[in-house]
Amino acid sequence: MDINLPALFAAVFLLIVLGAVLWYAARVAVPLPEAPPGPPTGALAMERKIIAIVAMIAAMALLFLGYGFREPARQVSAQEQQLDTSIGRGISNFTTLCFPCHGEKGQGAVVPDVTPERLAPPLNRSDLRPTDSDTRTKEYDFIFKTIQRG
């Protein structure tokens, strides 16, 4: 597993900053001689709000960093799953749409139940593998429309 060093440094930095802010808030906090009977107001209430906000921001930062550490592994897993799904769909499409006319390995065959008799060409021809991007796009469109329309 590759460790994402910038994210690790950022996490350590945020923990240090959070610790420093909490330490500072604890050192600066001066308890009142007598606590008022109602909810805290003034400087004490503001200090508690600031501590709560800083803690929430730090928690969110750690949550995002944790997600960032997991992201490369998640992407690899998703890519493998997508490849498996794509291969399965390709096999299904070939079996349904291409196999009856072009044969088991795409070598070409006689088209069944067609009068007059026609031959389905092999699928591994060199003209179906162009190197020019414009020609490749045209061939892709041709094959796509042939499969789509039968």
C-alpha positions as CSV (number, residue, x, y, z in Angstrom):
1,M,0.0,0.0,0.0
2,D,1.4,3.4,-1.0
3,I,1.3,6.0,1.7
4,N,0.2,9.5,0.7
5,L,2.9,11.5,2.4
6,P,1.4,15.0,1.8
7,A,-1.9,13.9,3.4
8,L,0.0,12.3,6.3
9,F,2.0,15.6,6.9
10,A,-1.3,17.6,6.7
11,A,-2.9,15.3,9.2
12,V,0.0,15.6,11.6
13,F,0.0,19.4,11.1
14,L,-3.7,19.6,11.8
15,L,-3.4,17.5,15.0
16,I,-0.5,19.8,16.2
17,V,-2.6,22.9,15.5
18,L,-5.6,21.4,17.2
19,G,-3.5,20.5,20.2
20,A,-2.0,24.0,20.4
21,V,-5.4,25.7,20.2
22,L,-6.9,23.5,22.9
23,W,-3.8,23.9,25.1
24,Y,-4.0,27.7,24.6
25,A,-7.7,27.8,25.3
26,A,-7.2,25.7,28.5
27,R,-4.3,28.0,29.7
28,V,-6.1,31.3,29.0
29,A,-9.4,30.2,30.4
30,V,-9.9,31.9,33.8
31,P,-12.6,30.4,35.9
32,L,-15.1,32.9,37.3
33,P,-15.1,33.2,41.1
34,E,-18.8,32.3,41.1
35,A,-20.6,30.8,38.2
36,P,-23.8,32.6,37.3
37,P,-27.0,30.5,37.9
38,G,-28.1,30.7,34.2
39,P,-26.4,29.5,31.1
40,P,-22.9,30.8,30.5
41,T,-22.6,34.2,28.9
42,G,-19.9,36.6,27.9
43,A,-16.3,35.5,27.4
44,L,-16.8,32.0,28.9
45,A,-19.6,31.2,26.4
46,M,-17.6,32.6,23.5
47,E,-14.6,30.5,24.5
48,R,-16.7,27.4,24.6
49,K,-18.1,28.1,21.2
50,I,-14.7,28.7,19.8
51,I,-13.4,25.4,21.2
52,A,-16.4,23.6,19.8
53,I,-16.0,25.1,16.4
54,V,-12.3,24.4,16.3
55,A,-12.9,20.8,17.4
56,M,-15.6,20.3,14.7
57,I,-13.3,21.8,12.0
58,A,-10.5,19.5,13.1
59,A,-12.8,16.5,13.1
60,M,-14.0,17.3,9.6
61,A,-10.4,17.8,8.4
62,L,-9.4,14.4,9.9
63,L,-12.5,12.8,8.3
64,F,-11.5,14.2,4.8
65,L,-7.9,13.1,5.3
66,G,-9.0,9.6,6.3
67,Y,-11.1,9.5,3.1
68,G,-8.1,10.7,1.2
69,F,-5.9,7.9,2.5
70,R,-8.5,5.4,1.4
71,E,-9.1,6.9,-2.0
72,P,-6.3,5.3,-4.0
73,A,-7.3,1.8,-2.9
74,R,-11.0,2.6,-3.6
75,Q,-10.1,3.8,-7.1
76,V,-8.1,0.6,-7.9
77,S,-11.0,-1.5,-6.6
78,A,-13.6,0.4,-8.7
79,Q,-11.4,0.1,-11.8
80,E,-11.1,-3.6,-11.4
81,Q,-14.9,-3.9,-10.8
82,Q,-15.6,-1.8,-13.9
83,L,-13.3,-3.9,-16.0
84,D,-15.0,-7.1,-14.8
85,T,-18.4,-5.6,-15.5
86,S,-17.3,-4.4,-18.9
87,I,-15.8,-7.8,-19.9
88,G,-19.1,-9.5,-18.8
89,R,-21.1,-7.1,-20.9
90,G,-18.8,-7.6,-23.9
91,I,-19.1,-11.4,-23.7
92,S,-22.9,-11.1,-23.5
93,N,-23.1,-8.7,-26.4
94,F,-20.7,-10.8,-28.6
95,T,-22.7,-13.9,-27.8
96,T,-26.0,-12.3,-28.6
97,L,-25.1,-10.0,-31.4
98,C,-22.0,-11.2,-33.2
99,F,-21.6,-15.0,-32.6
100,P,-24.5,-16.1,-34.8
101,C,-23.0,-14.6,-38.0
102,H,-19.3,-14.2,-37.3
103,G,-18.6,-17.5,-35.5
104,E,-17.2,-18.4,-32.1
105,K,-13.9,-16.6,-32.6
106,G,-15.0,-13.9,-35.0
107,Q,-13.4,-15.6,-38.0
108,G,-16.4,-15.1,-40.2
109,A,-19.2,-17.5,-41.3
110,V,-22.3,-17.9,-43.4
111,V,-25.1,-15.7,-42.2
112,P,-27.9,-18.1,-41.0
113,D,-31.4,-17.9,-42.4
114,V,-30.7,-15.4,-45.1
115,T,-31.6,-15.7,-48.7
116,P,-29.5,-15.1,-50.9
117,E,-26.7,-16.6,-48.9
118,R,-24.2,-14.0,-47.5
119,L,-20.9,-14.3,-45.7
120,A,-20.2,-12.4,-42.5
121,P,-16.6,-11.1,-42.7
122,P,-14.0,-11.8,-40.1
123,L,-13.8,-9.4,-37.2
124,N,-10.0,-9.4,-36.9
125,R,-9.4,-7.6,-40.2
126,S,-6.7,-5.0,-40.3
127,D,-9.1,-2.4,-41.8
128,L,-11.1,-2.5,-38.5
129,R,-8.0,-1.5,-36.5
130,P,-7.0,1.8,-38.0
131,T,-4.2,4.0,-36.5
132,D,-5.7,7.3,-37.6
133,S,-8.1,8.7,-35.0
134,D,-10.6,10.0,-37.5
135,T,-10.7,6.7,-39.3
136,R,-11.0,4.9,-36.0
137,T,-13.9,7.1,-35.0
138,K,-15.7,6.3,-38.3
139,E,-15.0,2.6,-38.0
140,Y,-16.3,2.7,-34.4
141,D,-19.5,4.4,-35.5
142,F,-19.9,1.9,-38.4
143,I,-19.5,-1.1,-36.0
144,F,-21.8,0.5,-33.4
145,K,-24.6,1.2,-35.9
146,T,-24.2,-2.3,-37.4
147,I,-24.6,-3.9,-34.0
148,Q,-27.4,-1.5,-33.0
149,R,-29.4,-1.9,-36.2
150,G,-28.5,-5.5,-36.9
